[in-house]
């Protein structure tokens, strides 16, 4: 498996975890939708898109308490999450 396909797999898995977390926390989901400019219909249409995946990772990376809660629930570490985020955003 190539490095780019491993990264894509990691991004997809983390984005799925982020979306699942937001689905369980409606207040956080609303905050994400407002910040990203989504309404319910456009969010549903964006599910699975690269734009939504990277937006979810950016949103969680920028909110440490949310990131820590996600990682605790998903059984991953903030460091592992941020390694994937940094690969998507090499300039920081």
C-alpha positions as CSV (number, residue, x, y, z in Angstrom):
1,X,0.0,0.0,0.0
2,X,1.4,3.4,-1.0
3,X,2.0,6.2,1.5
4,X,-0.8,8.3,-0.2
5,X,-3.3,5.5,0.1
6,X,-2.3,4.9,3.8
7,X,-2.8,8.7,4.4
8,X,-6.2,8.6,2.6
9,X,-7.3,5.7,4.8
10,X,-6.2,7.4,8.0
11,X,-7.9,10.6,6.9
12,X,-11.1,8.8,6.1
13,X,-11.1,6.8,9.4
14,X,-10.5,10.0,11.5
15,X,-13.1,12.0,9.6
16,X,-15.6,9.2,10.2
17,X,-14.8,9.3,13.9
18,X,-15.1,13.1,13.9
19,X,-18.5,13.0,12.2
20,X,-19.7,10.3,14.5
21,X,-18.6,12.3,17.5
22,X,-20.4,15.4,16.2
23,X,-23.6,13.3,15.5
24,X,-23.6,12.3,19.2
25,X,-23.1,15.9,20.4
26,X,-25.7,18.1,18.6
27,X,-24.3,21.4,20.1
28,X,-20.9,20.7,18.7
29,X,-22.4,19.6,15.3
30,X,-24.2,22.9,15.1
31,X,-21.1,24.8,15.9
32,X,-19.2,22.9,13.2
33,X,-21.9,23.5,10.7
34,X,-22.0,27.2,11.4
35,X,-18.3,27.6,11.2
36,X,-18.0,25.6,8.0
37,X,-21.1,27.1,6.4
38,X,-23.1,24.0,6.1
39,X,-26.9,23.6,6.5
40,X,-28.3,20.1,7.1
41,X,-28.9,19.5,3.3
42,X,-25.4,20.6,2.3
43,X,-23.8,18.6,5.1
44,X,-25.6,15.4,4.0
45,X,-24.5,16.1,0.4
46,X,-20.8,16.6,1.5
47,X,-20.5,13.3,3.4
48,X,-17.6,11.4,2.0
49,X,-16.1,14.3,0.2
50,X,-12.5,15.3,0.6
51,X,-13.6,18.8,1.5
52,X,-15.7,17.6,4.5
53,X,-13.0,15.1,5.6
54,X,-10.3,17.8,5.7
55,X,-12.7,20.3,7.2
56,X,-13.5,17.9,10.0
57,X,-9.9,17.3,10.8
58,X,-9.1,21.0,10.7
59,X,-12.0,21.7,13.1
60,X,-11.0,19.1,15.6
61,X,-7.3,20.1,15.3
62,X,-8.1,23.7,16.2
63,X,-10.2,22.8,19.2
64,X,-8.1,21.0,21.8
65,X,-10.9,20.1,24.3
66,X,-12.9,18.6,21.4
67,X,-9.8,16.8,20.1
68,X,-9.1,15.3,23.5
69,X,-12.7,14.1,23.9
70,X,-12.7,12.6,20.4
71,X,-9.5,10.8,21.0
72,X,-10.7,9.4,24.3
73,X,-13.8,8.1,22.7
74,X,-12.1,6.8,19.5
75,X,-9.3,5.0,21.3
76,X,-6.6,7.0,19.6
77,X,-4.1,9.6,20.8
78,X,-4.0,13.3,20.0
79,X,-0.5,12.8,18.7
80,X,-1.7,10.2,16.2
81,X,-4.5,12.5,15.1
82,X,-2.1,15.5,14.7
83,X,0.4,13.4,12.7
84,X,-2.3,12.8,10.1
85,X,-3.4,16.4,10.2
86,X,0.2,17.6,9.7
87,X,0.6,15.4,6.7
88,X,-2.5,17.1,5.2
89,X,-1.1,20.6,6.2
90,X,2.6,20.4,5.9
91,X,2.9,24.2,6.2
92,X,1.2,24.1,9.5
